[in-house]
Amino acid sequence: MHLPLETSFERVRQAIHSYRNFIVTTHVNPDGDGIGSELGLSRFLQGLGKNASVLNSTPTPRNYQFLTKNGEVRLFDPQNPTQHLMEAEAIFILDISKWERLGPMKEVIRNHPAIKICIDHHPLNGDFADVNLVCEDACASGQLVLELIDSMNGTLTREIAEPLYASILTDTGTFRFPNTNARTHAAAARLLSLNIDSSQIYEQIYERCSPGRVKLLGMSLCNLEYLHSGRLAWMMVTQAMMRQTGVEMEEVEGFVDIARGIRNVEASLLFLELSDERVKVSLRSKGDIDVNQFAGKFGGGGHRHASGILLNGPIGTAVNQVLQETHLLFQISHKLVS
């Protein structure tokens, strides 16, 4: 059941007032919004005198590690659950509303007796958590965390503002994506008023790539192909390509957006080989093309213009499976504008 947004804010505020021990987490392979929103929230809770720990199932990508303090983000170990997790009274799940996206933490969190609170800006997948603070109009989960803090008349410090700014910066594509609006810029201005160094944050995230990443990008662009009279562009990155260039999987982030920027391209796909039997498909679009609806046909999802799919099987099978259905992207678009 979807509650009015203010009702959801109030339920979250009540939980914060009622409990002392919190776990804050996000999805596997966390992006800037996942990392930024959980760091901002956990630091705010600590400022209230709460015990709040960030616990993730996969490591923080290298380009976001500057946001964290030593030991601030703990890595989940299924064989050795932390004392913080066992004692948690409330668990915040940020930037996702699907249990599967918690990876190896899925069952542990789902079956934990603590109250579960979701803060997200993706479409809600049924009754996900006990409390769902979900607003699809928000540009990022970090924006909702900022609005939660302000709704509590909370103290916003530079240490809280920096990761929340990174959250908004990355999930709006540096304020380029259609989810950028007056509310977005008002939130950014609020955070910038704390004298955070926006240029340094941008540089740390976007201008510290390895030479291997540049080489891998060149290789992937060399295999770029087009379908549907140039309206769709797709490319792939294999395990062999990453080994050849010495690149970690996290460094592939952003490749799919480059393909979307090509003239006349309305949708772009990137097939990333996670293992011999696991493939991640990143989808981007512009205009009326709804990649979220298309991704849903394969059990994936996200936003209208940015979504993802996880498929089991070899990368060649995944490519064939998805590409043979891409005509539906443009049928979906036609229905939306008819």
C-alpha positions in Angstrom: 0.0 0.0 0.0 1.4 3.4 -1.0 1.0 5.9 1.8 1.1 9.7 1.4 4.7 10.9 1.3 4.4 13.0 4.5 2.9 9.9 6.3 6.0 7.9 5.3 8.3 10.7 6.5 6.5 10.7 9.8 6.8 7.0 10.2 10.5 7.2 9.6 10.9 10.0 12.0 9.1 7.9 14.7 11.4 5.0 14.1 14.4 7.2 14.5 13.1 8.6 17.7 12.1 5.1 19.0 15.2 3.1 18.4 18.9 3.4 19.2 20.7 0.7 17.2 20.6 1.0 13.4 22.1 -0.7 10.4 22.3 1.2 7.1 22.8 -0.7 3.8 22.3 -0.4 0.1 22.5 -2.6 -3.0 25.3 -4.8 -4.3 28.0 -3.0 -6.3 26.9 0.3 -4.8 26.9 3.5 -6.9 27.3 7.1 -5.9 23.7 7.3 -4.7 23.8 4.1 -2.7 27.1 5.0 -1.0 26.3 8.7 -0.6 22.9 8.3 0.9 23.9 5.6 3.4 26.9 7.6 4.6 24.9 10.8 4.9 22.1 9.0 6.9 24.4 7.0 9.2 26.4 10.2 10.1 23.2 12.0 10.8 22.0 9.2 13.1 25.3 9.2 14.9 24.9 12.9 15.4 21.7 12.2 17.2 23.6 9.9 19.6 22.4 6.7 17.9 24.5 3.6 17.2 24.5 3.5 13.4 26.7 1.3 11.2 27.0 1.0 7.4 27.0 -2.7 6.3 27.3 -3.6 2.6 27.5 -6.9 0.8 30.1 -5.7 -1.7 33.1 -3.3 -1.4 33.0 0.4 -2.0 34.2 1.2 -5.6 37.5 2.9 -5.7 36.2 6.3 -7.0 33.8 6.6 -4.0 36.3 5.5 -1.3 37.3 9.2 -0.7 33.8 9.7 0.9 34.4 7.1 3.6 36.4 7.2 6.8 38.6 4.3 7.9 36.4 1.3 8.9 33.2 3.3 8.4 31.8 0.9 5.8 31.8 -2.7 7.0 31.7 -5.7 4.6 29.1 -8.3 5.3 30.5 -11.8 6.2 27.8 -14.5 6.2 30.0 -16.7 8.3 30.6 -14.0 10.9 27.7 -11.5 11.4 28.8 -8.4 13.2 27.6 -7.5 16.7 26.0 -4.4 15.2 23.8 -6.4 12.9 22.7 -8.8 15.6 21.8 -6.0 17.9 20.0 -3.8 15.3 16.5 -2.6 16.1 16.0 -0.9 12.8 17.6 -1.5 9.4 17.6 1.2 6.7 17.7 -0.1 3.1 18.6 2.6 0.7 18.3 3.1 -3.1 16.6 -0.3 -3.7 13.1 -1.8 -3.2 13.9 -5.4 -4.3 15.3 -8.0 -1.9 17.4 -9.6 -4.7 19.5 -6.4 -4.9 20.9 -7.0 -1.4 22.8 -10.0 -2.8 24.2 -12.3 -0.1 22.6 -10.2 2.6 19.1 -10.8 1.2 17.8 -13.5 3.5 19.7 -12.3 6.6 18.1 -8.8 6.3 14.7 -10.1 5.2 14.4 -12.5 8.2 15.9 -10.1 10.7 13.5 -9.2 13.6 14.4 -5.5 13.3 12.0 -3.1 11.6 13.0 -2.5 7.9 12.8 1.0 6.5 13.2 1.6 2.7 14.3 5.0 1.4 14.3 5.0 -2.4 13.4 6.8 -5.6 12.8 3.8 -7.8 9.4 2.3 -8.4 8.3 0.4 -5.3 8.1 -3.4 -5.9 5.0 -4.3 -3.8 5.2 -4.1 0.0 9.0 -4.2 0.3 9.8 -3.1 3.8 7.9 -2.3 7.0 8.1 1.4 6.2 8.6 2.6 2.6 9.7 6.2 2.1 9.6 6.1 -1.7 9.3 9.0 -4.1 9.9 8.5 -7.8 10.0 12.2 -8.3 13.1 12.5 -6.2 16.3 12.7 -8.3 18.2 10.4 -5.8 17.8 8.6 -2.6 20.3 11.1 -1.1 17.8 13.9 -1.8 15.2 12.0 0.3 17.7 11.6 3.1 18.4 15.4 3.0 14.6 16.1 3.1 14.2 13.7 6.0 17.0 15.5 7.9 15.4 18.9 7.2 11.9 17.6 8.2 13.4 16.8 11.6 15.1 20.2 11.9 18.3 18.2 12.1 21.8 19.5 12.0 23.4 19.3 8.6 27.2 19.2 8.8 29.8 19.3 6.1 30.5 15.6 6.8 26.9 14.8 6.0 26.5 17.2 3.1 29.5 15.9 1.1 28.2 12.3 0.5 24.7 13.5 -0.1 26.0 15.9 -2.7 27.9 13.0 -4.4 24.6 11.1 -4.3 22.7 13.8 -6.2 25.6 14.6 -8.5 26.0 11.0 -9.7 22.4 10.0 -10.0 21.5 13.0 -12.1 24.5 12.4 -14.4 26.1 15.6 -13.2 22.7 17.4 -13.4 22.1 16.3 -17.0 19.4 13.6 -16.7 15.7 14.3 -17.0 15.3 13.8 -13.2 17.1 17.2 -12.7 14.7 20.0 -11.8 14.2 22.9 -9.5 13.9 20.6 -6.5 17.2 19.0 -7.4 19.1 22.3 -7.7 17.5 23.5 -4.4 18.9 20.4 -2.7 22.3 20.9 -4.2 22.3 24.6 -3.2 21.4 23.6 0.4 24.4 21.2 0.5 26.8 23.6 -1.2 25.9 26.1 1.6 28.0 23.9 3.9 31.1 24.9 2.0 31.8 21.5 0.5 34.3 21.4 -2.4 32.1 20.5 -5.4 34.9 20.5 -7.9 37.0 18.2 -5.8 34.1 15.8 -5.4 33.6 15.8 -9.2 37.3 15.2 -9.8 37.5 12.3 -7.3 34.5 10.6 -8.9 35.0 11.3 -12.6 38.6 12.3 -13.3 40.7 9.6 -11.6 40.2 6.8 -14.1 43.0 4.4 -14.9 44.8 4.1 -18.2 43.3 0.6 -18.5 39.8 2.0 -18.3 40.5 4.3 -21.2 41.8 1.4 -23.2 38.9 -0.8 -22.3 36.5 2.0 -23.3 38.2 2.2 -26.7 37.9 -1.6 -27.1 34.2 -1.6 -26.3 33.5 1.3 -28.6 35.2 -0.6 -31.4 32.6 -3.3 -31.1 29.7 -0.8 -30.9 26.8 -1.8 -33.2 23.5 -0.3 -34.2 20.0 -1.6 -34.6 16.6 -0.2 -35.7 18.0 2.3 -38.2 20.5 3.6 -35.7 18.0 4.3 -33.0 19.6 1.7 -30.7 23.3 1.3 -30.0 24.8 -1.7 -28.1 28.2 -2.9 -27.0 29.7 -5.5 -24.7 32.5 -5.9 -22.2 33.8 -9.4 -21.6 35.9 -10.9 -18.8 38.7 -11.4 -21.4 38.6 -7.7 -22.3 38.9 -6.7 -18.6 41.8 -9.1 -18.0 43.6 -7.8 -21.1 43.3 -4.2 -19.8 43.7 -4.9 -16.1 40.5 -3.2 -15.3 38.1 -3.9 -12.4 34.4 -4.4 -13.1 33.5 -1.1 -11.2 35.5 0.9 -13.8 33.0 0.0 -16.6 30.5 2.4 -15.0 29.5 5.2 -17.4 30.3 3.3 -20.7 26.6 2.9 -21.6 26.0 6.6 -21.2 28.6 7.4 -23.9 26.7 5.3 -26.4 23.4 7.2 -25.5 25.1 10.4 -26.4 25.5 9.5 -30.1 23.3 11.5 -32.5 20.0 9.8 -33.4 20.5 7.1 -30.8 17.5 6.9 -28.5 18.5 3.8 -26.5 21.8 2.2 -25.6 22.7 -1.2 -24.1 25.8 -2.5 -22.5 26.3 -6.2 -21.9 28.8 -6.8 -19.1 30.1 -10.3 -18.5 30.2 -10.7 -14.7 31.2 -14.4 -15.0 30.9 -17.3 -17.4 27.3 -17.7 -16.5 26.2 -14.2 -15.3 25.6 -11.1 -17.4 24.6 -7.5 -16.4 22.7 -5.5 -19.0 22.7 -1.7 -18.5 20.1 0.2 -20.4 19.9 4.0 -21.0 17.4 6.0 -23.1 16.1 9.5 -23.8 12.9 11.0 -25.0 9.9 8.6 -24.9 11.8 5.4 -24.7 11.0 3.6 -21.5 13.8 1.1 -20.6 12.4 0.5 -17.2 9.3 -1.2 -18.7 11.5 -3.1 -21.1 13.8 -4.3 -18.3 10.8 -5.5 -16.4 10.2 -8.2 -19.1 13.5 -9.7 -18.0 13.0 -9.3 -14.3 15.0 -6.1 -14.1 14.1 -2.5 -13.5 15.2 1.0 -12.4 14.0 4.2 -14.0 12.3 5.2 -17.2 15.6 6.3 -18.8 18.1 4.2 -16.8 17.6 0.5 -15.9 19.4 -2.8 -15.5 18.9 -6.5 -16.0 20.8 -9.5 -14.5 20.7 -12.7 -16.6 22.0 -16.1 -16.1 23.9 -17.8 -18.9 26.8 -17.0 -21.3 27.1 -13.5 -22.6 26.4 -14.6 -26.2 23.0 -16.1 -25.1 22.2 -12.9 -23.1 23.0 -10.7 -26.1 20.7 -12.7 -28.4 18.0 -13.0 -25.8 17.7 -9.2 -25.2 18.5 -7.9 -28.7 15.8 -10.0 -30.4 13.2 -8.2 -28.2 14.5 -4.6 -28.5 11.9 -3.8 -31.1 9.6 -3.7 -28.1 11.4 -0.6 -26.9 10.1 1.4 -29.8 6.6 -0.2 -29.6 6.4 0.8 -25.9 7.4 4.3 -26.9 4.8 4.5 -29.7 2.0 3.4 -27.3 3.1 6.0 -24.7 2.8 8.9 -27.2 -0.3 7.6 -29.0 
